[in-house]
Amino acid sequence: MPEIDLFSFYRRLLLIILGSYSVIRLMLFIWRWQADSLAAGRHEARLRQWVEVSVLRVRMRRFTLSVLQIALLTAILGYVIWLQVG
């Protein structure tokens, strides 16, 4: 009979539940934002459209260094965990 690691099972279950919850909440937020934009007055709708366009126009070049730092730190963390486990 194979051994079941309860901690590993718990982590996977938590990953699935929290990942699904996050995606569903994000989709609901976007849906409600769009519905509220359609029901809003002229000025509020214009403000909401401006926010949407501003978010879409953000240039990723500004965040390239930060993304590289996060990737490097994640790789270092993975290596340290690999050393600990191995």
N, CA, C and O of each residue as an XYZ file, in Angstrom:
344
protein
N       0.844     -1.181      0.000
C       0.000      0.000      0.000
C       0.889      1.244      0.000
O       1.743      1.393      0.874
N       0.696      2.126     -0.964
C       1.545      3.319     -1.034
C       1.226      4.288      0.108
O       0.083      4.427      0.544
N       2.289      4.949      0.568
C       2.097      5.939      1.624
C       1.571      7.235      1.025
O       1.987      7.647     -0.058
N       0.667      7.858      1.730
C       0.100      9.128      1.296
C       0.654     10.216      2.203
O       0.495     10.177      3.423
N       1.305     11.183      1.577
C       1.827     12.314      2.331
C       0.706     13.337      2.502
O       0.313     14.002      1.544
N       0.199     13.456      3.718
C      -0.938     14.334      3.958
C      -0.600     15.792      3.703
O      -1.448     16.543      3.222
N       0.624     16.207      4.016
C       1.010     17.600      3.794
C       1.021     17.913      2.301
O       0.549     18.973      1.891
N       1.546     17.021      1.495
C       1.563     17.218      0.037
C       0.142     17.248     -0.511
O      -0.187     18.077     -1.359
N      -0.693     16.342     -0.022
C      -2.095     16.319     -0.446
C      -2.795     17.621     -0.066
O      -3.542     18.183     -0.866
N      -2.554     18.096      1.145
C      -3.155     19.349      1.618
C      -2.699     20.531      0.756
O      -3.511     21.381      0.389
N      -1.406     20.583      0.433
C      -0.900     21.672     -0.403
C      -1.550     21.664     -1.774
O      -1.949     22.715     -2.276
N      -1.662     20.496     -2.386
C      -2.284     20.399     -3.718
C      -3.762     20.791     -3.662
O      -4.254     21.512     -4.529
N      -4.455     20.315     -2.646
C      -5.864     20.655     -2.497
C      -6.035     22.154     -2.282
O      -6.933     22.768     -2.858
N      -5.181     22.740     -1.462
C      -5.226     24.177     -1.220
C      -4.924     24.956     -2.496
O      -5.563     25.974     -2.765
N      -3.966     24.494     -3.277
C      -3.631     25.127     -4.549
C      -4.823     25.113     -5.503
O      -5.128     26.126     -6.131
N      -5.483     23.991     -5.609
C      -6.632     23.877     -6.505
C      -7.774     24.772     -6.041
O      -8.377     25.480     -6.847
N      -8.072     24.742     -4.753
C      -9.190     25.530     -4.235
C      -8.916     27.022     -4.359
O      -9.768     27.762     -4.852
N      -7.748     27.479     -3.922
C      -7.438     28.905     -3.966
C      -7.258     29.411     -5.398
O      -7.650     30.533     -5.717
N      -6.673     28.592     -6.246
C      -6.531     28.990     -7.645
C      -7.882     29.149     -8.326
O      -8.111     30.122     -9.044
N      -8.770     28.200     -8.102
C     -10.108     28.286     -8.683
C     -10.862     29.484     -8.125
O     -11.514     30.213     -8.873
N     -10.776     29.687     -6.825
C     -11.459     30.810     -6.194
C     -10.964     32.141     -6.761
O     -11.760     33.039     -7.035
N      -9.653     32.262     -6.933
C      -9.090     33.514     -7.457
C      -9.553     33.786     -8.873
O      -9.901     34.920     -9.204
N      -9.563     32.770     -9.708
C     -10.001     32.952    -11.097
C     -11.479     33.324    -11.140
O     -11.870     34.213    -11.896
N     -12.294     32.661    -10.347
C     -13.726     32.968    -10.333
C     -13.971     34.382     -9.841
O     -14.779     35.104    -10.425
N     -13.286     34.796     -8.773
C     -13.466     36.156     -8.255
C     -13.023     37.209     -9.272
O     -13.667     38.251     -9.401
N     -11.934     36.948     -9.991
C     -11.475     37.877    -11.014
C     -12.496     38.000    -12.135
O     -12.785     39.105    -12.594
N     -13.042     36.878    -12.576
C     -14.046     36.911    -13.638
C     -15.304     37.652    -13.179
O     -15.882     38.419    -13.950
N     -15.731     37.434    -11.943
C     -16.896     38.142    -11.421
C     -16.634     39.637    -11.318
O     -17.521     40.443    -11.600
N     -15.429     40.012    -10.918
C     -15.092     41.433    -10.831
C     -15.172     42.090    -12.210
O     -15.741     43.171    -12.359
N     -14.598     41.428    -13.215
C     -14.619     41.978    -14.572
C     -16.052     42.066    -15.085
O     -16.431     43.056    -15.709
N     -16.843     41.036    -14.823
C     -18.239     41.028    -15.271
C     -19.027     42.155    -14.613
O     -19.769     42.871    -15.284
N     -18.866     42.313    -13.297
C     -19.582     43.382    -12.593
C     -19.103     44.758    -13.038
O     -19.896     45.693    -13.151
N     -17.803     44.875    -13.288
C     -17.267     46.162    -13.750
C     -17.926     46.550    -15.074
O     -18.346     47.694    -15.251
N     -18.016     45.597    -15.998
C     -18.636     45.867    -17.289
C     -20.129     46.183    -17.134
O     -20.642     47.094    -17.784
N     -20.814     45.438    -16.282
C     -22.245     45.684    -16.076
C     -22.470     47.055    -15.440
O     -23.387     47.776    -15.833
N     -21.649     47.415    -14.473
C     -21.775     48.726    -13.847
C     -21.431     49.841    -14.824
O     -22.007     50.927    -14.755
N     -20.502     49.583    -15.729
C     -20.161     50.591    -16.732
C     -21.336     50.860    -17.669
O     -21.572     51.999    -18.071
N     -22.064     49.811    -18.010
C     -23.214     49.980    -18.891
C     -24.361     50.710    -18.186
O     -25.107     51.459    -18.816
N     -24.496     50.485    -16.877
C     -25.591     51.098    -16.133
C     -25.221     52.470    -15.568
O     -26.089     53.165    -15.042
N     -23.982     52.865    -15.664
C     -23.520     54.117    -15.062
C     -23.962     55.319    -15.894
O     -24.357     55.206    -17.055
N     -23.874     56.468    -15.238
C     -24.160     57.710    -15.943
C     -23.051     58.035    -16.926
O     -22.045     57.330    -17.003
N     -23.242     59.094    -17.666
C     -22.298     59.443    -18.728
C     -20.896     59.697    -18.201
O     -19.922     59.183    -18.752
N     -20.784     60.487    -17.139
C     -19.461     60.844    -16.627
C     -18.756     59.647    -15.975
O     -17.555     59.447    -16.157
N     -19.514     58.862    -15.220
C     -18.913     57.687    -14.593
C     -18.494     56.659    -15.633
O     -17.440     56.037    -15.498
N     -19.300     56.474    -16.661
C     -18.948     55.534    -17.721
C     -17.678     55.991    -18.435
O     -16.818     55.173    -18.761
N     -17.562     57.288    -18.677
C     -16.369     57.821    -19.323
C     -15.143     57.606    -18.440
O     -14.071     57.277    -18.949
N     -15.282     57.787    -17.127
C     -14.180     57.555    -16.192
C     -13.772     56.078    -16.179
O     -12.584     55.756    -16.156
N     -14.752     55.199    -16.194
C     -14.451     53.761    -16.217
C     -13.723     53.375    -17.511
O     -12.793     52.570    -17.482
N     -14.138     53.939    -18.626
C     -13.455     53.658    -19.891
C     -12.020     54.172    -19.852
O     -11.113     53.523    -20.372
N     -11.813     55.323    -19.244
C     -10.464     55.869    -19.131
C      -9.575     54.951    -18.295
O      -8.412     54.731    -18.633
N     -10.128     54.412    -17.195
C      -9.360     53.491    -16.349
C      -8.996     52.240    -17.139
O      -7.857     51.779    -17.071
N      -9.939     51.689    -17.880
C      -9.669     50.488    -18.673
C      -8.575     50.735    -19.701
O      -7.658     49.924    -19.839
N      -8.661     51.830    -20.413
C      -7.662     52.143    -21.432
C      -6.299     52.402    -20.789
O      -5.274     51.998    -21.339
N      -6.271     53.063    -19.645
C      -5.008     53.332    -18.955
C      -4.328     52.041    -18.521
O      -3.108     51.908    -18.626
N      -5.115     51.097    -18.036
C      -4.540     49.807    -17.627
C      -4.003     49.063    -18.841
O      -2.946     48.438    -18.760
N      -4.708     49.118    -19.957
C      -4.266     48.412    -21.155
C      -3.026     49.044    -21.789
O      -2.279     48.360    -22.488
N      -2.797     50.334    -21.556
C      -1.685     51.028    -22.189
C      -0.399     50.995    -21.370
O       0.615     51.542    -21.803
N      -0.418     50.367    -20.198
C       0.786     50.295    -19.373
C       1.854     49.535    -20.142
O       1.608     48.436    -20.639
N       3.001     50.104    -20.235
C       4.092     49.467    -20.974
C       4.832     48.494    -20.056
O       5.196     48.826    -18.928
N       5.037     47.304    -20.566
C       5.701     46.282    -19.767
C       7.192     46.568    -19.601
O       7.824     46.025    -18.695
N       7.766     47.415    -20.464
C       9.190     47.728    -20.344
C       9.514     48.362    -18.999
O      10.612     48.186    -18.471
N       8.561     49.095    -18.452
C       8.790     49.718    -17.153
C       8.964     48.692    -16.048
O       9.665     48.940    -15.066
N       8.332     47.550    -16.207
C       8.330     46.542    -15.162
C       9.280     45.381    -15.450
O       9.292     44.399    -14.708
N      10.067     45.479    -16.505
C      10.937     44.376    -16.889
C      11.950     44.053    -15.796
O      12.156     42.882    -15.476
N      12.584     45.070    -15.218
C      13.569     44.836    -14.165
C      12.923     44.175    -12.955
O      13.499     43.259    -12.368
N      11.748     44.627    -12.582
C      11.049     44.036    -11.440
C      10.672     42.580    -11.716
O      10.801     41.730    -10.836
N      10.213     42.294    -12.919
C       9.850     40.927    -13.271
C      11.087     40.031    -13.262
O      11.016     38.891    -12.801
N      12.199     40.521    -13.755
C      13.446     39.741    -13.719
C      13.903     39.488    -12.290
O      14.368     38.393    -11.975
N      13.777     40.489    -11.421
C      14.142     40.300    -10.022
C      13.264     39.239     -9.365
O      13.758     38.392     -8.621
N      11.973     39.289     -9.639
C      11.062     38.299     -9.065
C      11.409     36.903     -9.584
O      11.406     35.939     -8.818
N      11.707     36.789    -10.873
C      12.068     35.490    -11.446
C      13.366     34.964    -10.833
O      13.471     33.776    -10.527
N      14.351     35.842    -10.654
C      15.620     35.427    -10.051
C      15.427     34.982     -8.605
O      15.963     33.953     -8.193
N      14.669     35.748     -7.842
C      14.423     35.373     -6.447
C      13.622     34.080     -6.343
O      13.839     33.291     -5.424
N      12.695     33.854     -7.279
C      11.939     32.604     -7.293
C      12.858     31.430     -7.610
O      12.729     30.362     -7.012
N      13.777     31.620     -8.538
C      14.734     30.564     -8.871
C      15.637     30.258     -7.680
O      15.916     29.093     -7.396
N      16.094     31.292     -6.985
C      16.930     31.078     -5.799
C      16.144     30.338     -4.728
O      16.670     29.420     -4.099
N      14.892     30.727     -4.513
C      14.057     30.035     -3.532
C      13.861     28.574     -3.915
O      13.944     27.690     -3.063
N      13.603     28.320     -5.192
C      13.466     26.936     -5.649
C      14.731     26.131     -5.429
O      14.663     24.967     -5.036
N      15.889     26.738     -5.677
C      17.166     26.053     -5.459
C      17.387     25.743     -3.980
O      17.839     24.652     -3.631
N      17.069     26.697     -3.122
C      17.238     26.478     -1.682
C      16.307     25.371     -1.198
O      16.703     24.534     -0.387
N      15.069     25.366     -1.692
C      14.137     24.292     -1.313
C      14.622     22.967     -1.845
O      14.518     21.953     -1.154
N      15.156     22.945     -3.065
C      15.698     21.708     -3.634
C      16.863     21.193     -2.795
O      16.978     19.989     -2.567
N      17.735     22.108     -2.329
C      18.829     21.707     -1.462
C      18.304     21.128     -0.140
O      18.850     20.151      0.372
N      17.271     21.719      0.395
C      16.712     21.275      1.662
C      16.095     19.886      1.526
O      16.278     19.030      2.391
N      15.363     19.670      0.436
C      14.687     18.380      0.231
C      15.686     17.304     -0.162
O      15.620     16.172      0.318
N      16.609     17.669     -1.040
C      17.564     16.693     -1.561
C      18.655     16.448     -0.639
O      19.544     15.649     -0.934
